[in-house]
């Protein structure tokens, strides 16, 4: 699968989320988070410490649809994930625990480009300093498969969350 196809799929999904937000009933919220992401492949015990991630969640207090894009890098190797899914969270308050189920495409690039399906169960917490700004931390356990091989990983995200 080409990177342009993957990017088009992600942009289309993000547009659908954005268009669905105004049509949602009163009480819907949008959470935008951006920050640092650490990644490790279990089998190879290879860490990709340089990383970033961005996610957007649109929906009600307890259920949101989420789009997530991330990148991790080490010595000429790059791993990008483009995922979407659903987030279930606790009652909207200053401390909000959440769980996510994400699925999408992973693109690994070194001397050549490889693509794989990725499924990521994830959990974390949002700590809101005000009604609109806070911090977020989460851990996820991605499973990658390209039809021939399966790989498992660990990701840790920490960053800023802005709620609208």
C-alpha positions in Angstrom: 0.0 0.0 0.0 1.4 3.4 -1.0 1.9 6.2 1.6 -0.3 8.5 -0.5 -3.2 6.0 -0.2 -2.7 5.7 3.6 -2.5 9.5 4.0 -5.7 9.8 1.9 -7.5 7.3 4.0 -6.5 9.1 7.2 -7.5 12.5 5.9 -10.8 11.1 4.8 -11.4 9.7 8.2 -10.4 12.9 9.9 -12.8 14.8 7.7 -15.6 12.4 8.5 -15.0 13.0 12.2 -14.9 16.7 11.7 -18.1 16.7 9.7 -19.9 14.5 12.2 -19.1 16.8 15.1 -21.5 19.6 14.2 -24.2 17.0 13.5 -23.8 15.4 16.9 -26.3 16.2 19.7 -25.6 18.8 22.4 -23.0 17.8 24.9 -20.5 16.5 22.4 -16.8 17.3 23.0 -13.6 17.4 21.0 -10.4 16.4 22.6 -7.2 17.2 20.7 -3.9 15.8 22.1 -0.3 16.2 20.9 2.9 15.1 22.5 5.8 12.7 22.9 5.6 9.0 22.1 8.1 6.2 23.0 7.8 2.9 21.2 9.4 -0.6 21.7 9.1 -3.8 19.6 8.9 -6.8 22.1 10.5 -9.5 20.0 13.5 -7.5 18.9 13.6 -5.5 22.1 14.3 -2.5 19.9 13.3 0.9 21.1 12.3 3.9 19.0 12.8 6.7 21.5 12.3 9.6 19.2 8.6 10.0 18.6 5.5 12.1 18.4 1.7 11.5 18.3 -1.4 13.5 17.6 -5.0 12.4 18.2 -8.5 13.8 17.9 -11.5 12.5 19.7 -15.0 13.6 18.9 -18.2 12.5 20.8 -20.0 12.5 24.1 -18.4 12.4 27.6 -18.2 8.6 27.7 -17.8 7.6 24.1 -15.7 9.3 21.4 -14.6 8.4 17.9 -10.8 8.8 17.7 -8.2 9.4 14.9 -4.6 8.9 15.8 -1.4 9.5 13.9 2.1 8.8 15.3 5.7 8.6 14.2 8.8 7.0 15.8 12.4 7.1 14.6 15.8 5.6 15.2 19.0 5.6 12.9 17.2 5.8 9.5 14.3 3.6 10.6 10.8 5.3 10.7 7.5 3.8 11.9 4.3 5.7 11.2 0.9 4.6 12.3 -2.5 5.9 11.1 -5.3 4.6 13.2 -9.0 5.2 14.1 -11.3 3.8 16.6 -13.3 4.3 19.7 -12.6 5.7 23.2 -14.5 4.9 26.3 -14.0 7.2 29.2 -15.1 7.8 32.8 -17.3 10.6 33.9 -16.1 14.0 32.6 -14.2 15.6 35.5 -10.7 16.8 36.3 -9.3 13.3 36.2 -10.7 11.2 33.4 -9.5 7.5 32.9 -10.1 6.1 29.4 -9.6 3.0 27.3 -9.3 2.9 23.5 -9.5 0.4 20.7 -7.7 1.6 17.6 -7.0 -0.1 14.2 -5.4 1.1 11.0 -2.2 0.9 9.0 1.5 1.0 10.0 4.2 2.0 7.6 7.8 1.1 8.4 10.5 2.6 6.3 14.3 1.9 6.2 15.8 0.7 3.0 12.3 -0.1 1.7 8.7 0.5 2.8 6.6 -2.1 4.5 3.0 -1.8 5.4 1.0 -3.8 8.0 -2.4 -3.8 9.7 -2.1 -2.5 13.3 -4.6 -3.1 16.2 -3.9 -1.2 19.5 -5.7 -1.6 22.8 -4.8 1.3 24.9 -5.5 2.9 28.3 -4.7 6.1 30.0 -5.8 9.1 32.0 -6.5 12.8 31.2 -5.8 15.2 34.0 -7.6 18.5 33.3 -6.1 21.7 34.9 -9.1 23.7 33.6 -12.2 22.7 31.6 -10.2 23.2 28.4 -6.5 22.3 29.0 -4.8 19.4 30.7 -2.3 16.6 30.3 -2.7 13.1 29.0 -0.7 9.9 29.6 -1.4 6.5 28.0 0.1 3.1 27.3 -0.8 1.0 24.3 0.0 -2.5 23.1 0.0 -2.6 19.3 -0.2 -5.8 17.3 1.1 -5.7 13.7 0.4 -8.2 10.9 1.2 -8.1 7.2 -0.3 -11.5 6.5 3.0 -13.3 6.8 4.3 -12.2 10.2 3.0 -10.8 13.5 4.8 -8.4 15.8 3.9 -6.9 19.1 4.9 -3.6 20.6 4.5 -1.2 23.5 3.9 2.6 23.2 3.9 5.2 25.9 2.4 8.7 25.1 2.5 11.8 27.2 1.3 15.2 26.1 -1.1 18.1 26.2 -4.8 17.7 25.7 -7.1 20.6 24.6 -10.8 20.1 25.0 -13.3 22.1 23.0 
